[in-house]
Amino acid sequence: MSVSEEPPAALGGPAAEIAAGYAFEGAALDLGALLWDGACHPDAQIRIPLPVLNRHGLVAGATGTGKTKTLQLIAEQLSANGVPVFLADIKGDVSGVSAPGEDGEKVRERAAQVGQEWRATGFPCEFYGLGGTGPGIPVRATVTSFGPVLLSKVLQLNQTQEQSLGLIFHYADSKGLELVDLKDLRAVVAFLVSDTGKAELKGIGGLSTVTAGVILRSITAFEQQGAGGFFGEPEFDTSEFLRTAADGRGIVSVLELPSVQDKPQLFSTFLMWMLADLFNDLPEVGDLEKPKLVFFFDEAHLLFKGASKAFLESITQTVRLIRSKGIGVFFVTQTPKDVPSDALAQLGNRVQHALRAFTPDDAKALKATVRTFPNSPYDLEEVLTGLGTGEAVITVLSEKGAPTPVAATRLRAPESLMGPVDAAALDAAVKGSPLYGRYAEAVDRESAYEKLTAEQQAAEAAALEAAAAKEAEKERKQGGGRAPKPEPSLAEQVVGSGIFTSLARSIGSQLGREISRSVFGTARRRR
């Protein structure tokens, strides 16, 4: 959108009404300056009230229009106001938020145009990776805490298969068979359809071989998407995302995901678990003076592309309900149609960058986008196709919860580095984090797989002992001699050992005491 070189005229008429709609009394984030009649008006600041950031939002626009820089701009100001931020960095170019920006002619020019006092500033950051994939502190979850409901959605099981998976979790919980990683789950499924384990679920419906086969194949396909490393211990505590730095600024948690761009199922799995875990653990707080945490999911179209109906329903439900926990969610994507309509309806704040209209489909999408905005004195079709990089059409919720007037805006420049930090700096930040020692090293303790394997080996050894004893008795009778007192069998030694006694006590203490699960199917953890 071209802007005049001449000083802007005094605001009047519709422009003054628009500017008045953003004159909030309380704390607010500064997004930029109003564009009207070909001029940028630095005295008319476009802002978003801090308390409405938990009402969710959308940052949309064609490739190269500045969406990621808008995300960075909002994240910086949230951090400065003491609000923790979570960024899903799909392209690997958001890590620069941790480093001061680079001064230059373009930055100074933009700052002058929008009335910004620009200072190079880095913000406190933590960097994470999914299960050790890529750089960052590994984020892991146990199969038990993930729960059968969410896992069924991820594995795209039908209702019958989901019910069977619920029985498997019920059995594992009641028998003290901890489901830490996917090999634990696979071991329990295999045991329950074996000759030894078939009777275990017979009284409550049983597990068919066909259903078990479907579940096992789905687990294998899931592992091929890279999920094997995500499930395990130490399990990540999602309350780490709620921390602030020593100076009071909110910590920006950056999930580095460039290596999983082609693995959307892994990303969606993590997202479902994380939001559900936070929802379960956080109390109802309603509307606060500032959010507890704000999520930004860059390249959100990758999240929803090819997603199952169950996943979309889960996301919509979570977005609808998590607002009352003080959590805000922003989707950053190319067009609003990338976000499911039910989820889109929950988004109260909107920053729309330029759209292209090169094809009939583009033109149709443009018209559909314009219809989703409140009535405006702008010709939005013309404005949206004429916006320059770093310009957007904005409407947010006011302090009273009503939509603000539509405002074409020239956005401020981020104060942190607009690009990725180098690999050495990223590695140093990861290893220097106080969380690195807590989560970096994977732990493979005794769980369902090891226990079932040990039991099977003990049973096989006992069977061999019994066969040998029977053969010895047969030989004694044939020889007419008197057999010496037999040594205790291996099975008797196992039963009499301290390890067996400890295991039996552990199983007995959990018998009939199943892990409590929420409506999302995840286990409630003690914190």
HELIX and SHEET records of a PDB file:
HELIX    1   1 GLY A   13  ALA A   20  1                                   8    
HELIX    2   2 LEU A   50  ARG A   55  5                                   6    
HELIX    3   3 LYS A   67  ALA A   80  1                                  14    
HELIX    4   4 SER A   95  SER A   98  5                                   4    
HELIX    5   5 GLU A  105  VAL A  114  1                                  10    
HELIX    6   6 VAL A  143  PHE A  146  1                                   4    
HELIX    7   7 PRO A  148  LEU A  155  1                                   8    
HELIX    8   8 GLN A  159  SER A  174  1                                  16    
HELIX    9   9 LEU A  182  LEU A  192  1                                  11    
HELIX   10  10 LYS A  198  ILE A  204  5                                   7    
HELIX   11  11 THR A  209  GLN A  224  1                                  16    
HELIX   12  12 ALA A  227  GLY A  229  5                                   3    
HELIX   13  13 THR A  238  LEU A  242  5                                   5    
HELIX   14  14 PRO A  258  VAL A  260  5                                   3    
HELIX   15  15 PRO A  264  ASP A  281  1                                  18    
HELIX   16  16 ALA A  300  PHE A  304  1                                   5    
HELIX   17  17 LYS A  309  ILE A  322  1                                  14    
HELIX   18  18 ARG A  323  LYS A  325  5                                   3    
HELIX   19  19 PRO A  336  ASP A  338  5                                   3    
HELIX   20  20 SER A  341  LEU A  344  1                                   4    
HELIX   21  21 PRO A  360  ARG A  371  1                                  12    
HELIX   22  22 LEU A  380  GLY A  386  1                                   7    
HELIX   23  23 ALA A  423  LYS A  431  1                                   9    
HELIX   24  24 TYR A  436  TYR A  439  1                                   4    
HELIX   25  25 ALA A  448  GLY A  479  1                                  32    
HELIX   26  26 LEU A  490  GLY A  496  1                                   7    
HELIX   27  27 GLY A  498  GLN A  510  1                                  13    
SHEET    1   A12 ALA A  39  PRO A  49  0                                        
SHEET    2   A12 ALA A  28  TRP A  36 -1                                        
SHEET    3   A12 ALA A 407  LEU A 411 -1                                        
SHEET    4   A12 GLU A 391  THR A 395 -1                                        
SHEET    5   A12 ASN A 349  GLN A 352 -1                                        
SHEET    6   A12 GLY A  57  ALA A  60  1                                        
SHEET    7   A12 ILE A 327  THR A 333  1                                        
SHEET    8   A12 LEU A 293  PHE A 297  1                                        
SHEET    9   A12 VAL A  85  ASP A  89  1                                        
SHEET   10   A12 VAL A 252  GLU A 256  1                                        
SHEET   11   A12 CYS A 125  LEU A 130  1                                        
SHEET   12   A12 ILE A 137  VAL A 139  1                                        
END                                                                             
